[in-house]
Amino acid sequence: MFRRGHEVCRHLLRLIQLSGSEKRRKTEMVRRLGIDTFASFTDIDFLLNTRQYRRAGRALSVIRKTLGDVYSEQMAACDDLGIDEAT
């Protein structure tokens, strides 16, 4: 079973909408893996473990774009302030 875990980011919430049946299957999967309640087991982990690669890939693409946008904004802010990003 695949379990990558994640960092919580409020900007990336609700990328994946699991059905009620999928949520129950995810809960059962967490139980089978013996993961405690404080461990991260994301919806993307569930999709990967159930071979729903296309859905996982779409969510990861959104995450990549969002992170790229944030990076670009930060670099633009550094340029505006005359900050050298190497420092």
C-alpha positions, 0 to 999 in steps of 0.5 A, a space after each residue: 500500500 502506498 502512503 505518502 502523507 502530506 503537509 496541510 495547506 489550506 489553499 489545496 483543500 477540496 481538490 478531490 471529492 470522494 463519494 460516500 462509498 469511497 470515504 468508507 473504503 478509505 476509512 477501512 483502508 486506514 484501519 487495515 494499514 494500522 495508521 493512527 488517527 494523527 497520521 496523514 493518509 490523504 485522498 490522493 493516497 487513497 486514489 493511488 492505492 485504488 489505482 485511480 491514477 487519472 484523478 490523482 494526477 489531475 489533483 497533483 497537477 493543480 497542486 503543482 500549478 498552485 505551488 508554481 504560482 506562489 513561487 512566481 509571486 514570491 520571486 516577483 515580490 523579491 524583484 520589486 524589493 530589489 532582493 537577490 533570491 540567492 541570499 
